[in-house]
Amino acid sequence: MVSKAKYGAIFEIGEKMRNLLKSAGFVLYFLIAQCLATVGFIVYKIYADKEWMNALFNTLETSGAMSTEYLKLICEICLPMLVIADIIIIIPLICRAIVKREIFLRKPSVVCMLNMISLGLLLNFNVSTIITILPQSAVTSKYDSLMEMAVNDGILLSVLSSAILAPIAEELIFRYGICGVAYRKNWKFGIILSAAMFGVMHMNPIQSTYAFLMGLVLAYVYIKSDYNLLTSITVHIAVNGSSVLYEYLPHSAVIAVGAAFVVLTIAFNIRRNWIKKEEKHSIQIA
């Protein structure tokens, strides 16, 4: 009996270590993809754009790496680098799931899609409200400046990188990888760990805080939808997409359309539930 107990304890410790290593592997893969895309694109930019290269080195020498001018030059290549990194992440992970015959994407109902989009819009609204009321410290000012510079490449590239590819790549890493693969049997811990890693990877006090909170919601949605990654991807796209549109379109219009969509979704759900109750009542009477 003692030997079996010891064996069980050793097996449990080994299982925990394997799960942690799996989670670390997914996060490491995410970082490696980001590094490869960054280094590769910077090397390409240096050789292909001499004017940009000269401006970069001159600014680095005169103003330093933390100057607004230098960060602006770096932000010019942020979105293309993100597109490349996301593609590097997405394709192999989808191939992995296909090879292992994992059904990780299933078509949700129309009602589910409407609810997920509304949830994403509400999450973004709450996050934006919290950021607005935060003290305008040097951290928040730098964050606002970086966000403004990062969207200078045009709405199409911003939508592709930030609103479509980034949510897919991040959901594959943090929800599918950590919650779905490493911690499927211990989903409560998986939710916390995936959200914590999701927050840390944003590497900014403001982004990390709301990314952690959003990560909790995304992981919960993913697990409660029976590990259908399309649900959390939809919520994530709604959050990022509305943020991108907010930067390019009139703020009042984006807020009005988002609020109208949420209200209509709530009304649709109320009517749907009412019809179901009426049908159930009619069956009971009959």
C-alpha positions as CSV (number, residue, x, y, z in Angstrom):
1,M,0.0,0.0,0.0
2,V,2.8,2.4,0.9
3,S,4.6,1.8,-2.4
4,K,1.4,2.4,-4.3
5,A,0.8,5.6,-2.5
6,K,4.4,6.7,-3.2
7,Y,4.0,5.7,-6.8
8,G,0.7,7.7,-7.1
9,A,2.3,10.8,-5.5
10,I,5.3,10.6,-7.9
11,F,2.9,10.1,-10.9
12,E,0.9,13.1,-9.8
13,I,4.0,15.3,-9.5
14,G,5.2,14.1,-12.9
15,E,1.8,15.0,-14.4
16,K,1.9,18.5,-13.0
17,M,5.4,19.0,-14.3
18,R,4.4,17.8,-17.8
19,N,1.5,20.2,-17.8
20,L,3.7,23.1,-16.7
21,L,6.2,22.2,-19.4
22,K,3.5,22.0,-22.0
23,S,2.2,25.5,-21.0
24,A,5.8,26.8,-21.0
25,G,6.3,25.3,-24.4
26,F,3.3,27.1,-25.9
27,V,4.4,30.4,-24.4
28,L,8.0,29.9,-25.5
29,Y,6.8,29.1,-29.0
30,F,4.8,32.4,-28.9
31,L,7.9,34.3,-27.9
32,I,10.1,32.6,-30.5
33,A,7.7,33.4,-33.3
34,Q,7.6,37.1,-32.1
35,C,11.4,37.2,-32.0
36,L,11.9,35.6,-35.4
37,A,9.4,37.9,-37.0
38,T,10.9,41.0,-35.4
39,V,14.5,40.2,-36.3
40,G,13.7,39.0,-39.8
41,F,11.6,42.1,-40.6
42,I,14.1,44.5,-39.1
43,V,16.9,42.9,-41.2
44,Y,14.7,43.2,-44.3
45,K,13.8,46.8,-43.5
46,I,17.5,47.8,-43.0
47,Y,18.5,46.4,-46.3
48,A,15.4,47.4,-48.3
49,D,14.9,50.9,-46.9
50,K,18.1,52.8,-46.5
51,E,16.3,56.0,-45.5
52,W,14.5,54.3,-42.6
53,M,17.8,52.7,-41.5
54,N,19.7,56.0,-41.5
55,A,16.8,57.7,-39.6
56,L,16.8,54.8,-37.1
57,F,20.5,54.9,-36.3
58,N,20.6,58.7,-36.3
59,T,17.7,58.9,-33.8
60,L,19.2,56.2,-31.7
61,E,22.5,58.0,-31.5
62,T,21.1,61.5,-30.8
63,S,17.9,60.9,-28.9
64,G,18.2,57.4,-27.4
65,A,16.1,54.2,-27.5
66,M,13.3,55.7,-25.3
67,S,12.7,58.8,-27.3
68,T,9.4,59.4,-29.1
69,E,11.2,59.7,-32.4
70,Y,12.9,56.3,-32.1
71,L,9.7,54.6,-30.9
72,K,7.8,56.1,-33.8
73,L,10.2,54.6,-36.3
74,I,9.9,51.2,-34.5
75,C,6.1,51.5,-34.5
76,E,6.2,51.9,-38.3
77,I,7.1,48.2,-38.6
78,C,5.1,46.9,-35.7
79,L,2.0,45.9,-37.6
80,P,3.8,44.1,-40.5
81,M,5.9,42.2,-37.9
82,L,2.8,41.2,-36.0
83,V,1.2,39.9,-39.2
84,I,4.3,37.7,-39.9
85,A,4.5,36.5,-36.3
86,D,0.8,35.6,-36.1
87,I,1.1,33.6,-39.4
88,I,4.1,31.7,-37.9
89,I,2.0,30.9,-34.8
90,I,-1.3,30.0,-36.5
91,I,-0.3,27.6,-39.3
92,P,1.7,25.1,-37.3
93,L,-0.8,25.0,-34.4
94,I,-3.7,24.4,-36.8
95,C,-1.7,21.7,-38.5
96,R,-1.0,20.2,-35.0
97,A,-4.7,20.0,-34.2
98,I,-5.5,18.5,-37.6
99,V,-2.8,15.8,-37.3
100,K,-4.1,14.9,-33.8
101,R,-7.6,15.0,-35.1
102,E,-8.7,17.4,-32.4
103,I,-12.1,19.1,-33.1
104,F,-11.2,22.5,-31.6
105,L,-13.4,24.6,-33.9
106,R,-17.1,24.0,-34.2
107,K,-19.8,26.2,-35.8
108,P,-21.7,27.9,-33.0
109,S,-25.4,29.0,-33.3
110,V,-26.3,32.4,-34.5
111,V,-27.5,33.3,-31.0
112,C,-24.2,32.2,-29.5
113,M,-22.3,34.4,-32.0
114,L,-24.4,37.4,-31.2
115,N,-23.9,36.9,-27.5
116,M,-20.1,36.5,-27.9
117,I,-19.8,39.7,-30.0
118,S,-21.9,41.6,-27.4
119,L,-19.7,40.2,-24.6
120,G,-16.6,41.4,-26.4
121,L,-18.1,44.9,-26.9
122,L,-19.1,45.1,-23.3
123,L,-15.6,44.0,-22.2
124,N,-14.0,46.6,-24.3
125,F,-16.4,49.3,-23.1
126,N,-15.6,48.5,-19.5
127,V,-11.9,48.3,-20.1
128,S,-11.9,51.7,-21.9
129,T,-13.9,53.3,-19.1
130,I,-11.4,52.0,-16.5
131,I,-8.4,53.3,-18.5
132,T,-10.1,56.7,-18.9
133,I,-10.5,57.2,-15.2
134,L,-7.0,56.1,-14.3
135,P,-4.6,58.9,-13.3
136,Q,-2.8,60.3,-16.3
137,S,0.7,59.3,-15.2
138,A,3.8,59.0,-17.3
139,V,2.9,55.3,-17.9
140,T,-0.6,56.0,-19.3
141,S,0.8,58.9,-21.4
142,K,3.5,56.6,-22.9
143,Y,0.8,54.0,-23.5
144,D,-1.5,56.4,-25.3
145,S,1.4,57.6,-27.5
146,L,2.4,54.1,-28.5
147,M,-1.2,53.2,-29.3
148,E,-1.5,56.3,-31.5
149,M,1.7,55.6,-33.4
150,A,1.0,51.9,-33.8
151,V,-2.2,52.6,-35.9
152,N,-0.5,54.9,-38.4
153,D,-0.2,52.2,-41.1
154,G,-3.9,52.4,-42.1
155,I,-7.1,50.7,-41.1
156,L,-6.8,47.6,-43.4
157,L,-3.4,46.5,-41.9
158,S,-4.6,47.4,-38.4
159,V,-7.8,45.3,-38.8
160,L,-5.8,42.4,-40.3
161,S,-3.1,42.3,-37.7
162,S,-4.8,43.5,-34.5
163,A,-8.5,42.6,-35.0
164,I,-8.2,39.2,-36.9
165,L,-4.8,37.5,-36.8
166,A,-3.7,38.5,-33.3
167,P,-6.9,37.2,-31.6
168,I,-6.6,33.9,-33.5
169,A,-3.0,33.4,-32.6
170,E,-3.4,34.4,-29.0
171,E,-6.4,32.1,-28.5
172,L,-4.5,29.2,-30.1
173,I,-1.6,29.8,-27.6
174,F,-3.3,30.7,-24.4
175,R,-6.7,29.1,-24.6
176,Y,-6.2,26.1,-26.8
177,G,-2.6,25.5,-25.7
178,I,-2.8,26.0,-22.0
179,C,-6.5,25.4,-21.2
180,G,-7.3,22.9,-23.9
181,V,-4.1,20.8,-24.1
182,A,-2.1,21.3,-20.9
183,Y,-4.8,21.7,-18.3
184,R,-7.9,20.2,-19.7
185,K,-8.4,18.0,-16.6
186,N,-7.6,20.9,-14.2
187,W,-9.6,23.6,-16.0
188,K,-9.8,26.0,-13.0
189,F,-6.1,26.2,-12.7
190,G,-5.8,26.4,-16.5
191,I,-8.1,29.5,-16.5
192,I,-5.9,31.3,-14.0
193,L,-2.6,30.3,-15.5
194,S,-3.6,31.1,-19.1
195,A,-4.9,34.5,-18.0
196,A,-1.8,35.3,-16.0
197,M,0.5,34.3,-19.0
198,F,-1.8,36.3,-21.3
199,G,-1.3,39.3,-19.1
200,V,2.4,39.0,-18.7
201,M,3.0,38.7,-22.5
202,H,1.5,42.1,-23.0
203,M,4.5,43.6,-21.1
204,N,2.8,46.8,-20.2
205,P,1.3,47.7,-16.8
206,I,-2.0,48.9,-18.3
207,Q,-2.3,46.2,-21.0
208,S,-1.2,43.4,-18.6
209,T,-3.8,44.3,-16.1
210,Y,-6.8,44.3,-18.4
211,A,-5.4,41.4,-20.5
212,F,-5.4,39.3,-17.3
213,L,-9.0,40.1,-16.5
214,M,-10.0,39.6,-20.2
215,G,-8.1,36.3,-20.2
216,L,-10.2,35.0,-17.3
217,V,-13.3,35.7,-19.3
218,L,-12.0,34.3,-22.5
219,A,-10.8,31.1,-20.9
220,Y,-14.1,30.7,-19.1
221,V,-16.1,31.1,-22.3
222,Y,-13.8,28.7,-24.1
223,I,-14.2,25.9,-21.5
224,K,-17.9,26.5,-20.9
225,S,-18.5,26.2,-24.7
226,D,-17.1,22.6,-24.5
227,Y,-13.7,23.8,-25.7
228,N,-14.9,25.4,-28.9
229,L,-12.2,27.9,-29.7
230,L,-14.4,29.8,-32.1
231,T,-16.3,31.3,-29.2
232,S,-13.4,32.8,-27.4
233,I,-11.9,33.9,-30.8
234,T,-15.2,35.7,-31.6
235,V,-15.1,37.6,-28.2
236,H,-11.5,38.5,-28.7
237,I,-12.1,39.7,-32.3
238,A,-15.0,41.9,-31.0
239,V,-12.8,43.4,-28.3
240,N,-9.8,44.1,-30.6
241,G,-11.9,45.0,-33.7
242,S,-14.0,47.6,-31.8
243,S,-10.7,49.1,-30.4
244,V,-9.3,49.4,-33.9
245,L,-12.4,51.0,-35.3
246,Y,-12.5,53.4,-32.4
247,E,-9.1,54.7,-33.5
248,Y,-10.1,55.4,-37.1
249,L,-13.8,56.2,-37.1
250,P,-15.8,58.8,-35.2
251,H,-15.9,57.8,-31.5
252,S,-19.6,58.6,-31.1
253,A,-20.5,56.5,-34.1
254,V,-18.6,53.4,-32.9
255,I,-20.1,53.7,-29.4
256,A,-23.6,54.2,-30.8
257,V,-23.3,51.2,-33.2
258,G,-21.8,49.0,-30.4
259,A,-24.5,50.0,-27.9
260,A,-27.3,49.4,-30.4
261,F,-25.8,45.9,-31.2
262,V,-25.7,45.0,-27.5
263,V,-29.3,46.2,-26.9
264,L,-30.6,44.4,-29.9
265,T,-28.9,41.2,-28.8
266,I,-30.3,41.4,-25.3
267,A,-33.8,42.1,-26.8
268,F,-33.4,39.1,-29.1
269,N,-32.5,36.8,-26.2
270,I,-35.4,38.0,-24.1
271,R,-37.8,37.4,-27.0
272,R,-36.3,34.0,-27.7
273,N,-36.6,32.9,-24.1
274,W,-40.2,34.3,-24.0
275,I,-41.1,32.3,-27.1
276,K,-39.6,29.1,-25.6
277,K,-41.6,29.6,-22.4
278,E,-44.8,30.1,-24.4
279,E,-44.2,27.0,-26.4
280,K,-43.4,25.0,-23.3
281,H,-46.6,26.3,-21.7
282,S,-48.7,25.4,-24.7
283,I,-47.3,21.8,-24.7
284,Q,-48.1,21.4,-21.0
285,I,-51.7,22.6,-21.6
286,A,-52.2,20.3,-24.6
